[in-house]
Amino acid sequence: MTVALPDWQWLVTWSEPLIRAGQVLLILLLAWLLQRLLGRGLRRLAARYPQLPAELLRPLRTVLRWLVIGSAGLLVLERLGVSAQILWTALTGFVAVAAVAFFAIWSVLSNLFCALLIFALRPFRLGDHLELIDGAEKTGIKGRVLSINLFYTTLQDLAEGSNGAQLQVPNSLFFQKAVRRWRNGEVSPTRHLEI
């Protein structure tokens, strides 16, 4: 025998999920409104103070947007039953692992970034003669550029007695030391100028 529930009993069984859904929708609506207000405030600030550079306001707007989205996401997850302590533990663990990984591959990333700078800024080209200066006019590595790739630049060694050996110089070294350069076809570092 089945017992029929009164018409209002369905409301009791569904009240908690409906309240949580309403809270989630309210959080999302407030986050959207806050994001709009912050964007409007930054636009008014830019209009009132035209000397503020757009290069400053654009990243500021992006950071504020992601802070609002991240906060709203944390609040939504908390309303859905995920513990804030678990979220913070996961977030700090992720940040710690990312920091360790970043420092572990720093030299590789440094060489990659410096390669992009070499390709973009063109401080030297294939065939140029280069001399890295260690300091106080003390000569270091000297050679002709044979190739440039993402990790190192290959130089043909111009030192006496090198017998045409090749040097592979990390790209980051070109931004850490002074570089003397002779264009292809100009005065070679092995020839001396007489005055």
Backbone hydrogen bonds in HBPLUS format (Angstrom, degrees):
<---DONOR---> <-ACCEPTOR-->    atom                        ^
c    i                          cat <-CA-CA->   ^        H-A-AA   ^      H-
h    n   atom  resd res      DA  || num        DHA   H-A  angle D-A-AA Bond
n    s   type  num  typ     dist DA aas  dist angle  dist       angle   num
A0009-GLN N   A0006-PRO O   3.16 MM   3  5.65 165.2  2.18 118.4 123.0     1
A0011-LEU N   A0008-TRP O   3.23 MM   3  5.58 139.0  2.40 104.7 114.8     2
A0012-VAL N   A0009-GLN O   3.09 MM   3  5.26 126.5  2.39 100.1 113.0     3
A0013-THR N   A0009-GLN O   3.30 MM   4  6.70 159.9  2.34 153.4 157.4     4
A0014-TRP N   A0010-TRP O   3.05 MM   4  6.19 145.0  2.18 143.2 152.4     5
A0015-SER N   A0011-LEU O   2.90 MM   4  5.56 112.7  2.37 137.2 149.7     6
A0018-LEU N   A0014-TRP O   3.09 MM   4  6.13 156.5  2.15 150.1 157.3     7
A0019-ILE N   A0015-SER O   2.89 MM   4  6.02 153.9  1.96 149.6 156.5     8
A0020-ARG N   A0016-GLU O   3.01 MM   4  6.24 163.5  2.04 155.1 159.2     9
A0021-ALA N   A0017-PRO O   2.95 MM   4  6.10 158.5  2.00 144.6 150.6    10
A0022-GLY N   A0018-LEU O   2.95 MM   4  6.13 154.7  2.01 143.4 150.5    11
A0023-GLN N   A0019-ILE O   2.89 MM   4  6.17 152.9  1.96 147.7 155.4    12
A0024-VAL N   A0020-ARG O   2.90 MM   4  6.16 159.2  1.95 151.4 156.7    13
A0025-LEU N   A0021-ALA O   2.95 MM   4  6.16 163.9  1.98 149.3 153.7    14
A0026-LEU N   A0022-GLY O   2.88 MM   4  6.06 151.4  1.97 144.2 152.5    15
A0027-ILE N   A0023-GLN O   2.88 MM   4  6.13 156.8  1.94 149.9 155.8    16
A0028-LEU N   A0024-VAL O   2.98 MM   4  6.24 164.5  2.00 153.3 157.1    17
A0029-LEU N   A0025-LEU O   2.90 MM   4  6.05 155.6  1.96 145.6 152.6    18
A0030-LEU N   A0026-LEU O   2.89 MM   4  6.05 163.3  1.92 150.9 155.2    19
A0031-ALA N   A0027-ILE O   2.90 MM   4  6.09 154.3  1.97 148.2 155.7    20
A0032-TRP N   A0028-LEU O   2.98 MM   4  6.16 156.9  2.03 144.4 150.5    21
A0033-LEU N   A0029-LEU O   2.92 MM   4  6.19 159.5  1.97 149.2 154.9    22
A0034-LEU N   A0030-LEU O   2.83 MM   4  5.98 162.0  1.86 148.7 154.0    23
A0035-GLN N   A0031-ALA O   2.93 MM   4  6.05 156.1  1.98 146.1 152.6    24
A0036-ARG N   A0032-TRP O   2.99 MM   4  6.24 156.1  2.05 146.1 152.5    25
A0037-LEU N   A0033-LEU O   2.87 MM   4  6.13 159.1  1.91 152.8 158.6    26
A0038-LEU N   A0034-LEU O   2.92 MM   4  6.09 161.6  1.96 149.9 154.6    27
A0039-GLY N   A0035-GLN O   3.00 MM   4  6.16 158.8  2.04 145.9 151.9    28
A0040-ARG N   A0036-ARG O   2.91 MM   4  6.10 158.7  1.95 147.9 153.9    29
A0041-GLY N   A0037-LEU O   2.84 MM   4  6.01 156.2  1.89 146.9 154.1    30
A0042-LEU N   A0038-LEU O   2.94 MM   4  6.16 155.0  2.01 147.4 153.4    31
A0043-ARG N   A0039-GLY O   2.99 MM   4  6.23 151.4  2.07 144.2 152.2    32
A0044-ARG N   A0040-ARG O   2.93 MM   4  6.21 156.2  1.99 149.7 156.0    33
A0045-LEU N   A0041-GLY O   2.91 MM   4  6.09 153.1  1.98 143.8 151.9    34
A0046-ALA N   A0042-LEU O   2.92 MM   4  6.13 153.7  1.99 144.0 150.5    35
A0047-ALA N   A0043-ARG O   2.95 MM   4  6.20 148.5  2.05 142.7 151.5    36
A0048-ARG N   A0044-ARG O   2.84 MM   4  6.00 152.5  1.91 148.7 156.2    37
A0049-TYR N   A0045-LEU O   2.93 MM   4  5.98 155.0  1.99 146.5 153.0    38
A0052-LEU N   A0049-TYR O   3.11 MM   3  5.89 169.4  2.12 122.9 126.3    39
A0056-LEU N   A0053-PRO O   3.08 MM   3  5.51 155.0  2.15 107.5 114.9    40
A0057-LEU N   A0053-PRO O   3.36 MM   4  6.79 156.5  2.42 145.2 151.1    41
A0058-ARG N   A0054-ALA O   3.05 MM   4  5.97 166.6  2.07 152.8 155.0    42
A0060-LEU N   A0056-LEU O   3.30 MM   4  6.36 153.1  2.38 140.0 147.8    43
A0061-ARG N   A0057-LEU O   2.88 MM   4  6.03 156.0  1.94 150.3 155.9    44
A0062-THR N   A0058-ARG O   3.11 MM   4  6.37 155.6  2.17 146.1 152.7    45
A0063-VAL N   A0059-PRO O   2.86 MM   4  6.10 161.6  1.89 152.3 156.7    46
A0064-LEU N   A0060-LEU O   2.96 MM   4  6.14 166.7  1.97 150.6 154.4    47
A0065-ARG N   A0061-ARG O   2.94 MM   4  6.08 155.9  2.00 144.6 151.6    48
A0066-TRP N   A0062-THR O   3.01 MM   4  6.27 163.9  2.04 151.9 155.2    49
A0067-LEU N   A0063-VAL O   2.92 MM   4  6.16 149.2  2.02 148.9 158.0    50
A0068-VAL N   A0064-LEU O   3.00 MM   4  6.22 159.8  2.04 150.4 155.1    51
A0069-ILE N   A0065-ARG O   2.93 MM   4  6.18 163.9  1.95 152.3 157.1    52
A0070-GLY N   A0066-TRP O   2.84 MM   4  5.84 162.5  1.87 143.0 148.5    53
A0071-SER N   A0067-LEU O   2.91 MM   4  6.00 159.9  1.95 144.4 150.2    54
A0072-ALA N   A0068-VAL O   2.91 MM   4  6.04 161.5  1.94 148.8 154.3    55
A0073-GLY N   A0069-ILE O   2.87 MM   4  6.05 155.6  1.93 147.1 154.3    56
A0074-LEU N   A0070-GLY O   2.95 MM   4  6.21 156.2  2.01 147.3 153.2    57
A0075-LEU N   A0071-SER O   2.95 MM   4  6.19 159.3  1.99 149.6 155.5    58
A0076-VAL N   A0072-ALA O   2.89 MM   4  6.09 157.6  1.94 150.2 156.4    59
A0077-LEU N   A0073-GLY O   2.95 MM   4  6.15 164.7  1.98 149.3 153.5    60
A0078-GLU N   A0074-LEU O   2.91 MM   4  6.09 151.5  1.99 144.3 152.5    61
A0079-ARG N   A0075-LEU O   2.94 MM   4  6.20 151.3  2.03 145.5 153.0    62
A0080-LEU N   A0076-VAL O   2.99 MM   4  6.26 134.8  2.20 142.9 155.7    63
A0082-VAL N   A0077-LEU O   2.97 MM   5  5.49 158.4  2.02 157.6 150.5    64
A0081-GLY N   A0078-GLU O   3.17 MM   3  5.25 160.4  2.21 102.7 107.9    65
A0087-LEU N   A0083-SER O   3.12 MM   4  6.46 156.4  2.18 145.7 152.2    66
A0088-TRP N   A0084-ALA O   2.93 MM   4  6.15 164.6  1.95 153.1 156.2    67
A0089-THR N   A0085-GLN O   2.95 MM   4  6.07 154.9  2.01 143.6 151.0    68
A0090-ALA N   A0086-ILE O   2.95 MM   4  6.11 161.2  1.98 148.1 153.0    69
A0091-LEU N   A0087-LEU O   2.88 MM   4  6.07 159.9  1.92 149.2 155.4    70
A0092-THR N   A0088-TRP O   2.88 MM   4  5.99 170.2  1.89 151.2 153.8    71
A0093-GLY N   A0089-THR O   2.97 MM   4  6.02 154.1  2.04 143.0 150.8    72
A0094-PHE N   A0090-ALA O   2.94 MM   4  6.10 156.8  1.99 146.2 152.4    73
A0095-VAL N   A0091-LEU O   2.96 MM   4  6.21 161.3  1.99 151.1 156.1    74
A0096-ALA N   A0092-THR O   2.94 MM   4  6.08 157.9  1.99 145.9 151.7    75
A0097-VAL N   A0093-GLY O   3.02 MM   4  6.22 163.7  2.04 150.2 154.2    76
A0098-ALA N   A0094-PHE O   2.90 MM   4  6.07 159.0  1.94 150.0 156.5    77
A0099-ALA N   A0095-VAL O   2.90 MM   4  6.08 152.9  1.97 146.7 153.8    78
A0100-VAL N   A0096-ALA O   3.04 MM   4  6.29 161.9  2.08 149.8 154.1    79
A0101-ALA N   A0097-VAL O   2.93 MM   4  6.11 162.1  1.96 149.5 154.9    80
A0102-PHE N   A0098-ALA O   2.86 MM   4  5.97 151.9  1.93 143.6 151.8    81
A0103-PHE N   A0099-ALA O   3.03 MM   4  6.28 162.8  2.06 151.1 154.3    82
A0104-ALA N   A0100-VAL O   2.93 MM   4  6.08 144.3  2.06 142.9 153.6    83
A0105-ILE N   A0101-ALA O   3.10 MM   4  6.31 145.1  2.23 145.8 152.6    84
A0106-TRP N   A0103-PHE O   3.47 MM   3  4.93 168.7  2.48  95.5  97.2    85
A0109-LEU N   A0105-ILE O   2.94 MM   4  6.20 167.3  1.95 159.7 163.5    86
A0110-SER N   A0106-TRP O   2.72 MM   4  5.87 152.7  1.79 151.2 159.9    87
A0111-ASN N   A0107-SER O   3.01 MM   4  6.19 159.6  2.05 144.1 148.3    88
A0112-LEU N   A0108-VAL O   2.97 MM   4  6.24 156.7  2.03 148.8 155.6    89
A0113-PHE N   A0109-LEU O   2.87 MM   4  6.03 166.1  1.89 151.7 155.3    90
A0114-CYS N   A0110-SER O   2.91 MM   4  6.06 162.0  1.94 149.4 154.8    91
A0115-ALA N   A0111-ASN O   2.91 MM   4  6.04 145.5  2.03 140.1 149.4    92
A0116-LEU N   A0112-LEU O   3.04 MM   4  6.40 153.8  2.11 147.6 154.1    93
A0117-LEU N   A0113-PHE O   2.98 MM   4  6.35 151.4  2.07 146.1 154.5    94
A0118-ILE N   A0114-CYS O   2.84 MM   4  6.12 152.6  1.92 145.9 153.6    95
A0119-PHE N   A0115-ALA O   2.90 MM   4  6.17 159.3  1.94 151.7 156.9    96
A0120-ALA N   A0116-LEU O   2.90 MM   4  6.04 150.5  1.99 143.6 152.1    97
A0121-LEU N   A0117-LEU O   2.73 MM   4  5.65 169.1  1.74 153.3 157.0    98
A0122-ARG N   A0118-ILE O   2.96 MM   4  5.17 141.1  2.12 126.8 136.3    99
A0128-ASP N   A0125-ARG O   3.16 MM   3  5.69 164.8  2.19 131.1 134.5   100
A0127-GLY N   A0145-VAL O   2.94 MM  18  5.07 164.4  1.96 135.9 140.9   101
A0145-VAL N   A0128-ASP O   2.86 MM  17  5.58 164.0  1.89 165.6 169.3   102
A0129-HIS N   A0182-TRP O   2.86 MM  53  5.02 161.1  1.90 153.7 156.8   103
A0182-TRP N   A0129-HIS O   2.80 MM  53  5.02 154.9  1.86 152.8 158.4   104
A0130-LEU N   A0143-GLY O   2.73 MM  13  5.47 169.2  1.74 174.4 171.5   105
A0143-GLY N   A0130-LEU O   2.91 MM  13  5.47 162.3  1.94 154.4 158.3   106
A0131-GLU N   A0180-ARG O   2.81 MM  49  4.98 136.5  2.00 147.4 153.7   107
A0180-ARG N   A0131-GLU O   2.80 MM  49  4.98 169.4  1.81 149.3 153.0   108
A0132-LEU N   A0141-ILE O   2.73 MM   9  5.16 157.8  1.78 155.7 162.7   109
A0140-GLY N   A0132-LEU O   2.81 MM   8  5.23 130.2  2.06 161.0 168.2   110
A0133-ILE N   A0178-ALA O   2.86 MM  45  5.30 174.1  1.86 156.1 157.7   111
A0134-ASP N   A0138-LYS O   2.86 MM   4  5.51 141.5  2.01 167.1 175.3   112
A0138-LYS N   A0135-GLY O   2.91 MM   3  5.38 153.2  1.98 113.9 122.4   113
A0158-LEU N   A0142-LYS O   3.19 MM  16  5.75 166.4  2.21 132.8 132.2   114
A0144-ARG N   A0156-GLN O   3.06 MM  12  5.04 146.1  2.17 130.1 136.3   115
A0156-GLN N   A0144-ARG O   2.75 MM  12  5.04 157.0  1.80 141.6 148.1   116
A0146-LEU N   A0154-THR O   2.78 MM   8  5.48 170.1  1.79 155.0 157.2   117
A0147-SER N   A0154-THR O   3.37 MM   7  5.18 159.2  2.41 131.5 134.3   118
A0154-THR N   A0147-SER O   2.82 MM   7  5.18 154.0  1.89 144.8 153.3   119
A0149-ASN N   A0152-TYR O   3.11 MM   3  5.76 163.2  2.14 153.2 158.4   120
A0171-ASN N   A0151-PHE O   3.27 MM  20  6.08 164.6  2.29 132.8 133.2   121
A0153-THR N   A0169-VAL O   2.79 MM  16  5.24 160.9  1.82 151.9 154.4   122
A0169-VAL N   A0153-THR O   2.89 MM  16  5.24 166.3  1.91 156.1 151.7   123
A0155-LEU N   A0167-LEU O   2.73 MM  12  4.99 161.3  1.77 149.5 156.2   124
A0167-LEU N   A0155-LEU O   2.68 MM  12  4.99 164.0  1.71 151.6 157.5   125
A0157-ASP N   A0165-ALA O   2.72 MM   8  5.38 162.0  1.75 158.9 163.9   126
A0162-SER N   A0159-ALA O   3.30 MM   3  5.68 144.5  2.43 137.4 131.6   127
A0165-ALA N   A0162-SER O   3.21 MM   3  5.57 139.7  2.38 107.9 118.1   128
A0173-LEU N   A0170-PRO O   3.04 MM   3  5.65 148.5  2.14 115.5 124.0   129
A0174-PHE N   A0171-ASN O   3.21 MM   3  5.77 148.2  2.31 113.3 120.4   130
A0175-PHE N   A0172-SER O   3.11 MM   3  5.51 154.7  2.18 109.1 116.7   131
A0176-GLN N   A0173-LEU O   3.23 MM   3  5.03 154.3  2.30  96.7 104.4   132
A0177-LYS N   A0173-LEU O   3.27 MM   4  6.25 138.4  2.45 148.5 153.8   133
A0186-GLU N   A0183-ARG O   2.91 MM   3  5.38 165.0  1.93 135.9 138.0   134
A0191-ARG N   A0188-SER O   3.08 MM   3  5.46 151.2  2.17 110.5 118.4   135
